[in-house]
Amino acid sequence: MESIWRKTCTIEERETLNREIQTEVAVIGAGMAGLLTAYQLKKASVHAVVLEAKRIGNGQTKNTTAKITSQHGLFCDAFIRKKGQKTAGQYVQANQKAIEEYEQIIQENNIECDFERTSSYVYSKNEKKLRNEAKAAAKLGIAASYVRHIEIPVPCAGAVRFEGQAQFHPLKFMKAIAEQLEIYENTPVRKVEGNLIQTAQGIVKADKIVFATHYPFVNFPGLYFTRMHQERSYVLALEDAGVINGMYIGDGEESYSFRRYGKYLLFGGQGHRTGENTGGKRYEMLRQKAKQFFPDAKEVAHWSAQDCITSDQVPFVGKYAKTRPGWFVATGFQKWGMTSSMVASKILCDMICGVENPYAKTFSSRRFSTEEVPQILKDGAKAVNGLSKRFFQVPEKAREELETGHGGIVKTKTGKAGVYKMEGERDCKVQSACCHLGCQVAWNPDEKTWECPCHGSRFDCHGNLLDGPAQEGIQYE
């Protein structure tokens, strides 16, 4: 399941760290947020190294739809009501400036990454919500308007259009800025203590440390696992789907994402909380809808994405924890990782350099408000449920009922295990508990993966780690 970005861009491999080094700043994670933070620090004459467990852009960046936009769904009206016009305005302004910063970096470095200015639309069946959103966006200084007719073939009452947004090829952009940075690939971080980072084969001593790993893997301090959950969504790259100008996202259930890339249309949807796709058929349902919308289209690629969702829908950017003054974090980007990565890089660079950033308070990782409580309680209940499942028994016949090509939690001679029934081979067995905090994993039949419904760690059918916060696999000993 390679994304269209992986199919059309190759990034040269970097060396693995196998010695001890010292630096002013160590950035953990070579996704968009990590590379942009290191790039901003380099511009500020601060020496930074980037440590990546696998390859550059191999995490969530390669699976994005690569929209660079300050339009994050129908959020302006709700943000004003929940956080006030000043805070909502800062959030929007920070994201709008992120678009301008991308354009400036691309122009300064002559980067060929298919960057294109275009409008961004959010559509809905509720005309009143759309008109309220357009008014709220205008209050925040955005060039926004309600439009009744849009190009995509979905039933709706129109859309809110944000002008002057952008889209690009994320890996082509990363490849260009990575050439200016000191990056070590295949260098998973095993432990972080104070200013010392221990990797699989080397050690890094850093004055400051930035965690840009999509989801922070150090649980204490910080407690980010109590304030976020993860969600998955699915994407098809379609050929011969016609020409659609602009970027689109829907509001409410049965909503879909659309954007053009060259001759391809990227069509996404069918999202769910990670670990809650036991029924499967997400790709099948997306393909059926694509056939309905674009009957002559052909699928040339498909892939899925994972997003961190904070309790109040604003990323956490800033100090990792009060007790770790030299640690910084960027996480919880929702479904807007490209724009949020740039926002985070600017804030973190300023903080590390001792410069006041006007948007730091809005994105502060230390913030807390009562509006977060309902979602925190909901996520907490999910975690308790996931932990308690470890102690439930499963029927003896569960293993026999597994069909070839499917997986499930079954009872074995040595206790519960996750079993994937392979064709023509012996069953593949993994531990039933996630090694992060012990929740029982669930099988995702669409991707043939084991997923933690509590905090979103993912593993392939053999138990190898795919996504954190877990740092190890769940291979059966």
N, C-alpha and C positions, 0 to 999 in steps of 0.2 A: 504494500500500500504506500507507494511513493507519491508525494505531492507533486504538483506541476512545477513547483519551485526547485525541488530536488532533481526532477527530470531535465531541467533546463539550465542548471548551474552546478559546477563542481568547484569546491574550494580546496586549495592545496593543503595537504596535511602538515601539521606542525609537530615538533619534537615533544617527547614525553619528559617531564621533569624527573631527573634521577640523581639530584644532588641537593645541596643546601644553598638557598639564595636569600638575599635580603632586599627589601623594597620599601618605598614609602607607603604604597597602597597595594593590597592584594584583592583582586576581584574574583569571587568564586562564581563561575558560570559564564559561558561564552555564547549566550543568547543575545538578542537585540539589546536588552537592558544592560547586560554586562559589558558588551563591546562599546556601547555609546558612553557608558560611565568612564571607561578607560580612555576613550577618545577625548572626552571633555577634560579629563584630568591632564592628558598629554598637552592639550592646548593651553592649559593653565600652568604648564611646566612642572607638573607633579609626576614622578615616576610611578607607573602602575604595571603590574603583571596580571594576566588573566589565567585562571586555572579552570580547565574544562574536563569533566569526567569522560566524555566521549569525543565528539567532533564539534567544530564551530557550527552553530546554528542547528545542532542535531536535536534539540529539545522541542519546545513549543513553537519557536520561530519558524521552523520549516513547515509547520502545519497551519499557519495563519492564513486568512484571506487577504491580508496585507492592505487593509484600509487605514489610511491616516486621516482621522476625522475627530472633530470635537463634538460631533453628534453621536451620542451614546444611547440611542433609543429615545423614547418619550420620557426624558428625565428632567428637563429644565423646570417645568411647572412643579413637579414633585420636590425637586431640590430646593427651590425657593421656599416652599411651604415648610419643609423639614429643617433646612439649615440657614434660611435667611438669604436675602438677595446678595449680600456682600460675599458670603462664602460660596454660594452658587456661581457668582460672577467670577471669582478667583479660579474656581475649578474649570470653567469654560475657557477663560482667558489663557490659563496654563496650557490647555490642550490645543487652543488655536495657535499659540506661539510655537508649539511643538511642530506644527505643520510648516511654519515659516523657517524653523531651525533646520528641518530636513532639507528643505529647498536650498537653503544657504550652504549647507555642507555639500550637497550634491553639485552645486554650481562651483564652489571653491575648489573642489577636488576633481571636477570633470567626470563624475561618476555616471556611467551608462547603466541605469537600473530601471528603465521604463517608467520613470516618474511622470505623473500626469495629474494636473489639476482638473477636478471635476466636482459635480454637485453630489451631496449625500442626502438620501431620502429615508424617512421612516414612515411606513404606511400603516394604516389601521382601518377598521370598519367603523370606528367611533369618530364621527366628524367633530363633535364637541371637544374631545380630547385633543384632536389635531389643531383646532383653532386656538385652544388654550395654550398649547405647546408653542405655537408660532408666536403668540403674544409674549409668552414668558421668555423665549429665546431673544426676541427683540429687546426686551428689558435688560437682558444681559449683554447687549451690544453685538449680537450675532446677526449677520445678514441672512435672515430666515423668513420663510413665507409658506402659507398654506397653498397647496396646489391640488386641484380636483382630479386631474388626469395624469397618469404616469405610464411609463413604457412597459412595465412588466405585467404579465397576464394573471394577476391575482385579484380576487374580489375585495374591494376596499372602498372607503369613502374619500380617498385621496391620500395625501402625504404632506409631511413638513419637509421642506427643502432647505438644506444648509448649503450656501454657495461657497466656492473657493476651497473645497476640501481636496484630498489627494489620494492616489493609489500608486503602488510601485511593485518592483520585484525585490522582496526582502533579502534574499541570499546574494543577489548581485550587489546590492548596497553593502551588505556585511563583508563580502569578499574584498571590496575596495577599501573599507576603513580598517579591516583586519591587517592589511599589508603594512599599516603604520604602527602596529601594536605588538607587544611581547606577549605571546600566547603559548601556553603549554596544553596540548591535547592529550587525551587518554591518561589524564592525571586526576583520578578521583580523590576528593578530600575525605580522609578517614576521621580526623579529629581536629577541633579548633579549641585551643586553650589560651586565653589572653591574647598575645600578639603572635602566637605560634600556630602554624598550620601544618598538620601532618598529612602528607599524601601517600599514595601507595608505595612510591619509591623515593620520595624526596621530602624536604622540609622548607617551609617559607617563613621567614621572620618579617613581619610587616608592622609598620606603625599604625596603620588603619586597615580594616578588613570590611569589604562589602559583600553581603550575601545577595547575589542576583541569580538564584537557583530556581526561579519560578515559585517554589514553595520552600520556606526555610526548613532545614533539616535538623537544626538544634532546637529542641523543645523547651529547655529551661536554660536561661530565662527567656522571656519573650512571649511564651504561651500562644504563639500564632495559630497553633492547631485548634485552639478553642474559639477562634474568631474568624475562621474561614472554612469553606468547603470547596470541593472541585466538581466541575461539570464537564461533560463531553458533548461534542457536536460533530456532525458528519458533512463531508463536502464531496461533490462530484464536479469534475472538469468536463464540460460538454463542448463538442464541436458541432458546427452547423445548427446552432441554436438561435441564429439571427443576431442582430446588433442591438445591444442595450447600452445606452449611455448613462453614466452615473453609477452610484453605489446604493444598494437598497437593503433595508432590514425591516422586518415586520414587528408589530406590537401584539402581544397576547399569544394565545395558543395557536397552533398551526401557522406559525410565522416562518418565513424563509429569508435567506440572505442571497443577494445577487451582486455580482460585479463582473465586468469584462476584463480579460487579460489577453490582448492580441486577438487571435481568432477563437479564443476559448471563452466560455461563460462558466464562472464558478458559482455553483448552486449549492447552498448549504441549509441544514436544518436538522430536525429530529433530535434535539438536545435532551439530555437527561443528567441527573446527578450521577457522578462516577460510582460504579458498583450497583446501579439500579437498572440494569438492562438485561435481566435474566431471561426475558421473553424474546429478545433479539428482534431481527427483521427491520432494523433502522435503515440500513442501506436499501433494502427491498422497498420500503415505503417511500424513501426519497426518490428512488428510480421510478416508481409508479407515478409520483407527482411530476417528475421531470418529463415523463412520457406524456402526461396530460398537458403540461404547459408548452413543451417543445417536442412535438411528435416526430420531427425529422432529425433530432439531435442524436449524436453518438457519444458515448462515454469513453474518454481517453485516460482518465485517472480518477482515483477516489482515495480519500484519506480522512482522518479524524483529528480533532483538536481537543485540548484540555485547557480549561480556564479556572483560575482561582477566584472565588467570589467572597468578598469581605461582607461583614454584617451590615454595613451601611452603604455599600456599593462605591466606595472610594478607596483607591489603592493605599497601602501602607508604605510610606517612603520616609526614611529618616534614621534616627538612632535605633539600634536593635533592641536595647534595653537600658534602663537607668544604670544598672550595675556593670555594663560593658560600654564605657564611653568611647572606645575606639572601634566599635562595631557599628555597621550600618546595614540597612535592609531595603529592598525594593520588591514588593510582592502584591498580590491581590489585584491584578490588572483587569479583572472581569474579562470581557470579550474584546477589549480594546488595547491589546498589548503593544501594538506599534506606536500609537500616540503616547500611551502611558510610559513606555520605555524611555522616550525622549524627555518627557516631563521629569521622570525619576533621575535621569542622568544629569540634568541641569541642577536639580535640587541637591543631589548628593555631592556633586562637584563643588557647589557653593559652600555646603556645610563643611566639607573636608578642608576647603581653603579658607574657612573663617569668614565667608561673605554672606551677608543676609540675603535670603531669597524671599521674595514677596509671596510665594505660594507654599512655602514650607509648612506653615501652620495648617493649611487646608488638608494637606496630605500626611500630616504627622502620624508616625507609627505609634505614638503614645496617646493619641486622642481616644476619648471614650465619651459616648453620649447614651442617654436612655433609649434612643431609637434603635440601638444595636441589640438591646436585651432580648426582644422576641426571637430574632434570628439566632442569637447565641444559644438560647434555650432550645430552639428547634434543632440546631446542629449538635448540641449536647445530648439531646434525646436520641439522635441518630447514632452517636458514638456509644451510648449506653446499650442500645439495641444491638449494635455490631459486636460489642464485647460480650454481651450475655449469650449470643448465639453460639459461642464457643462451648457452652455448657449444655446446649440442647442435644438430644440424641437424634440420630437420623435412622430411618428404617433399614433393616438388614438388606432388603431387596433393592435399595437405591442404586447400588453399583450395577446390578444386573439389568436395571431398567435404562441405563445410559445408552444412548444411540451412538454409533460410530461418528466421530467428528464433534462430539459434544463433551462437556465437562460438568462436574457437580461435586458437592460435598457429600462424601459417603463414609460409611463405617468400614474400617479395615481391622486386621488382626491386632495392629498396634495402636488403634484409636482412630479418630476422625482424620480425614485427609481430603485434599482436592484431587480429583482424578479426571484426567482427560483421556477419553477412549480413542486411541489412534487406529487407523485402518491398517491391517496387516502387521501390526506390531503390538508389543505388550503395552498395557496402559501406562500413561505418564502420570506419576504421582507427585504432589507437592504438599507442603505443610498448609493446613487449613487456616492458620492465623497469620496475619500480616506482622512482619518483624518490626514495624514502627512502634505501635502501641498495643498490638495484640488483638485487633478486631478480626472477626472471621471474614475471609475474602469471599467474593461472589464471582461466578463465571459470566463473562460477556461473550455470547455466541457469535456476535457480528465480527469481533476482532480476535476471537480465540485467545482471550486474555483473562487473567485473574485480577480482580480489582477490589480495593478496600473501600467499602461504602462509608467509612468514618472520615478518612482524611485524603483519600484519592490516590494512594500508591497503586501502581500497576505492575504486573508481571506477565511474561509470556507463558505459553502453555507448559513450558518446562520449569517455570519458577524463576527465570532470570529477570532481574530488575529492569523495568522500562521507565517508570516515572516515580519520583519521590513524593512525599518526604522520606520514605524508607531508603536506607542506604545499602541494603543487602537484598539478595534474592530469597525466595522461600523454597529452594530446592529441598527435596526430602533427603534427610541424612540416612 
